Amino acid sequence: MQLSQVSAELGLDALATPEPNREVRGGYCSDLLSDVLAHAQPGDLWITHQRHLNVVAVAKLREAAGVVFVRGLRPAPEVIARAQAEGVNLLLAAHPAFETAGRLYALLHR
Amino acid sequence: MRGWRADLHIHSVLSPCASLAMSPARIVREARRAGLDLIAVCDHNAAENGRYARRLAAGEPVVLMGMEIQTSEEVEVLAYFADEEPALLLQGELHAFLPDIPCDPDLFGDQLVVDDGDEIVRRIDTLLLSPVGLALYDVVARVEDLGGVAVPAHVDRVPGGLLGVLGLFPEGEWPPAVEIAPWTSLADAYRTWPELRQRAILRSSDAHYPEEIGRAWTEFYVSDLTLDEVRRALHGRDGRRIQPGPAVKENR
């Protein structure tokens, strides 16, 4: 499913969507970037509380379909600007991580 | 220039996770036993017990003011100061950014300010073992503004270490030096994180119990034991440098 469709289905806010047609193949939940580097798969939509600028670099390195910040935790403008420049999609969920992941899982496996 | 033995990460009884035996007096005694020339008492988001250790030690060993700050990303950063005032000022600033979670001593342990006469001065009620609501970048900038030196603690550790949490070093010059966990060998650290080769490596005990003080150390090759000299050594400037001691055998 395309990122733009996932975003619409889950009611996410688009913070930066330079690559709206990216295919979402799965999901990964983690706030530890070393763990994401080691275990996330290309095409995963990465669900996290972590808002440091390194999120953009890690998402790009792991070829994540995008990053979803949960519980309305909005990253700083510089993070959004960097994501736009690096071609990394950033989305914002109003729901907590558990619910966001549950909804994504249901959507991808229905 | 000569080598001085330093252990710059020692918790006191002000850290809920540290032993009740870790009074400033005991820390100084154990540091002398371990042959340390330079120490820093680094409690979680608190610096207060360092002042008493300093008074007791009277230069033997030299005691830097310090603390271990937990940032909003949950990265732990060691901050070192030459003087009490900026360290205590920063402690006050950080406490305004701590979440309002009470410290239940049965769950977390006691958080005690203990003076140079082993008397309890006060108990801190807000849990210190929480991230302050300040980002890493802001914490480092504030430490440096106050004349201090900031070094990421046990970078290889998950959770709490900069590389464990953030995966890679942030952009920019900082940090010139990093602390690795007491039990991580240099070979393992370099294998996992090749980018560590560009940085000076500091090893300290992260002692929470008296017998752990000095179990890990770093040699500082400096002209004297001042914060300015420590800063030069961490940056590798003017011929100053550091050399970490061997890894501790057992993982705790």
Interface residues (C-beta under 8 A of the other chain):
Chain A: D31 L32 L33 S34 D35 V36 L37 Q50 R51 H52 L53 N54 A57 V58 A76
Chain B: E73 E74 A135 L136 V158 P159 L163 G164 V165 L166 G167 L168 P170 E171
